[in-house]
Amino acid sequence: MKLNRLNARTVATITKPGRHADGGNLYLVVSPTGSKSWSLFFRWKADPSAPGAGKMRELGLGPLGTVSLALARQLAAEAREKAAMGIDPIAERRKAAATRNAITFGQVAEEHIRAMEPGWRNSKHAAQWRYTLSLERDEDGSFKAGGYCSAIRDKAVDQVSTEDVLAILTPIWAGKNETASRVRGRIEAVLDAAKAKGLRTGENPARWKGHLALTLPKRQKLQRGNHAALPYSDLPAFVRRLRLVRGMSSFALEFAILTAARSGEVRGARWSEIDLDARLWTIPAERMKAGRIHRVPLTNRAVEILQTVGQLGNDPERFVFPGMRKGSQLSDVALIALLRRLEVDATAHGFRSTFRDWAGDTTAFPREVAEAALAHAVGDATELAYRRGDALEKRRELMDAWDAFVCSSPANPSAAR
């Protein structure tokens, strides 16, 4: 019987329902709905030396999306060889499937992390992998909420499909492209490890080239002038992770978030500008983009941060958030590195946009109050000349509501006013 009648083009384009022979009793089966799968027909005898041709049986080799033409031929050859030796390929397939079904994606992912961890230079990598793959656990051993892969964590590793991967990536691909790309790569690595252990067959549903690249839009770098911002719905969970770092960079970034101030304003702050009794931070005009004094109301958590870093010394001319070198301020590179380490698609400046979106979407505070909190001028020169005040007390209410939201539980963030 002639083998290899089909070719890749025919397999991809054929639409006629029915069985299409490749030879050697291997068939591409096209259903009336257009789905395609592979089947092998073989004769089976428990004792190959017994008389008779044996009973004809059918072995499904898998759908075309998972099993390519080349792989189908390979699997068919292996099954024929086993049948000739008196080994039932169907029984073997069922046994292997039962073993695979007992092993979940989460189990393989955890094994992969433990195997790779000794070779990772950064000790934080394992924690980052566990977070993105939804493997973090509470003290009682249960899985924490969070991450991106809870939908496949407890699924049999050989059952994870392209549809599963797309369900994870599509909601975050546009807004969190860098994170989504890392998640995709980590899922791909786990599934590759599963295949290497014999727990999966076929192509990797998380592979990019020639697969997801045809479904998801190409990654776009930010244009100059844009500042990537975290959606405010994700902020409480991010701040909880940020507090686990506990360093000068994390204190400065959280303070910037709570005050909606620019990174440079926070990093350049000196103790002479801080009045803890009045719960007020007064930024001098020469340090402000608009060249005007800006008073910032301090929330409960902002005061806690200042009291913590103040234990290192609060000489009036000392920087509130000092750098590594004596007498220096914290660098912008330190905040960039922190955000990269936390794998967040946002800039320090972008948290001002997060604040503005939150204020506009979830509160009843006037637009002018929210803009004043950002030290933005609202109105023309004449209007600004008549408006002498800076709405400090109204802004204090707004920032207290922002503090309550930022510090709320990620599972049930408060919406403030």
SULURCOR-V476429 format. One record per pair of residues at least 6 apart in sequence whose ideal C-beta (glycine too) atoms are under 6 Angstrom apart, sorted by sequence separation. I is the first residue (numbers start at 1). J is the second residue. D is the distance in whole Angstrom. If there is no record, write none. Layout:
I&J&D ; I&J&D
This chain:
21&27&6 ; 30&36&5 ; 61&67&6 ; 83&89&6 ; 130&136&5 ; 137&143&6 ; 138&144&6 ; 194&200&5 ; 222&228&6 ; 285&291&5 ; 288&294&5 ; 323&329&5 ; 359&365&6 ; 408&414&5 ; 82&89&5 ; 173&180&5 ; 274&281&6 ; 285&292&5 ; 323&330&5 ; 371&378&5 ; 19&27&4 ; 20&28&5 ; 29&37&5 ; 136&144&4 ; 152&160&5 ; 172&180&5 ; 242&250&5 ; 273&281&6 ; 285&293&5 ; 323&331&6 ; 405&413&6 ; 45&54&4 ; 117&126&5 ; 273&282&5 ; 321&330&4 ; 405&414&5 ; 19&29&5 ; 29&39&5 ; 43&53&6 ; 44&54&5 ; 79&89&4 ; 256&266&4 ; 319&329&4 ; 368&378&5 ; 404&414&5 ; 43&54&4 ; 44&55&6 ; 61&72&5 ; 169&180&5 ; 255&266&6 ; 283&294&5 ; 359&370&4 ; 405&416&5 ; 27&39&5 ; 152&164&5 ; 192&204&6 ; 242&254&6 ; 17&30&5 ; 43&56&6 ; 44&57&5 ; 113&126&6 ; 134&147&3 ; 191&204&5 ; 282&295&5 ; 335&348&5 ; 26&40&5 ; 61&75&5 ; 252&266&6 ; 17&32&5 ; 41&56&6 ; 132&147&6 ; 134&149&4 ; 169&184&6 ; 191&206&6 ; 281&296&4 ; 401&416&4 ; 5&21&6 ; 6&22&4 ; 25&41&4 ; 113&129&5 ; 131&147&5 ; 132&148&6 ; 133&149&5 ; 134&150&4 ; 188&204&6 ; 401&417&5 ; 5&22&5 ; 11&28&6 ; 41&58&5 ; 281&298&6 ; 5&23&5 ; 188&206&4 ; 265&283&6 ; 39&58&6 ; 40&59&5 ; 134&153&5 ; 187&206&4 ; 188&207&6 ; 268&287&6 ; 279&298&4 ; 372&391&5 ; 3&23&4 ; 59&79&6 ; 148&168&6 ; 2&23&5 ; 3&24&5 ; 39&60&6 ; 40&61&6 ; 1&23&6 ; 184&206&6 ; 352&374&6 ; 369&391&6 ; 373&395&5 ; 38&61&4 ; 372&395&6 ; 109&133&5 ; 110&135&6 ; 369&394&5 ; 373&398&6 ; 37&63&5 ; 369&395&6 ; 36&64&4 ; 38&67&6 ; 369&398&6 ; 59&89&6 ; 59&90&6 ; 365&398&5 ; 38&72&4 ; 148&183&5 ; 40&76&5 ; 157&194&5 ; 259&296&5 ; 48&86&5 ; 40&79&6 ; 44&83&6 ; 165&205&5 ; 42&83&5 ; 158&199&6 ; 165&206&5 ; 258&299&6 ; 157&199&5 ; 158&200&5 ; 177&219&5 ; 162&205&4 ; 173&216&5 ; 258&301&6 ; 271&314&4 ; 161&205&6 ; 258&302&5 ; 272&316&4 ; 271&316&5 ; 105&152&5 ; 106&153&4 ; 255&302&6 ; 270&317&6 ; 271&318&6 ; 105&153&6 ; 108&157&5 ; 270&319&6 ; 271&320&6 ; 26&76&4 ; 104&154&5 ; 105&155&5 ; 255&305&5 ; 132&183&5 ; 269&320&4 ; 105&157&5 ; 362&415&5 ; 363&416&5 ; 364&417&5 ; 103&157&6 ; 132&186&6 ; 251&305&5 ; 267&321&6 ; 363&417&5 ; 101&156&4 ; 105&160&6 ; 129&186&6 ; 11&69&5 ; 100&158&4 ; 251&309&6 ; 8&69&6 ; 268&329&6 ; 267&329&5 ; 267&330&5 ; 252&321&4 ; 263&332&6 ; 248&321&6 ; 112&190&5 ; 252&330&5 ; 109&190&5 ; 112&193&5 ; 294&375&5 ; 108&190&6 ; 248&330&6 ; 253&335&6 ; 249&334&5 ; 263&348&4 ; 108&194&5 ; 249&335&6 ; 263&349&6 ; 249&338&4 ; 260&352&5 ; 257&351&5 ; 260&355&4 ; 103&199&6 ; 295&392&6 ; 297&395&6 ; 100&199&5 ; 297&396&4 ; 299&399&5 ; 299&400&6 ; 297&399&5 ; 301&403&5 ; 299&403&4 ; 301&407&6 ; 260&373&5 ; 260&374&6 ; 230&346&4 ; 228&345&5 ; 229&346&6 ; 228&346&5 ; 228&347&5 ; 227&347&5 ; 229&350&4 ; 227&349&4 ; 228&350&5 ; 232&354&5 ; 227&350&4 ; 229&353&4 ; 230&354&5 ; 229&354&5 ; 232&357&5 ; 232&358&4 ; 67&202&5 ; 66&202&4 ; 258&403&6 ; 179&343&6 ; 179&345&5 ; 178&345&5 ; 239&406&6 ; 176&345&5 ; 236&408&5 ; 237&410&4 ; 236&410&4 ; 236&413&5 ; 128&343&6 ; 124&341&6
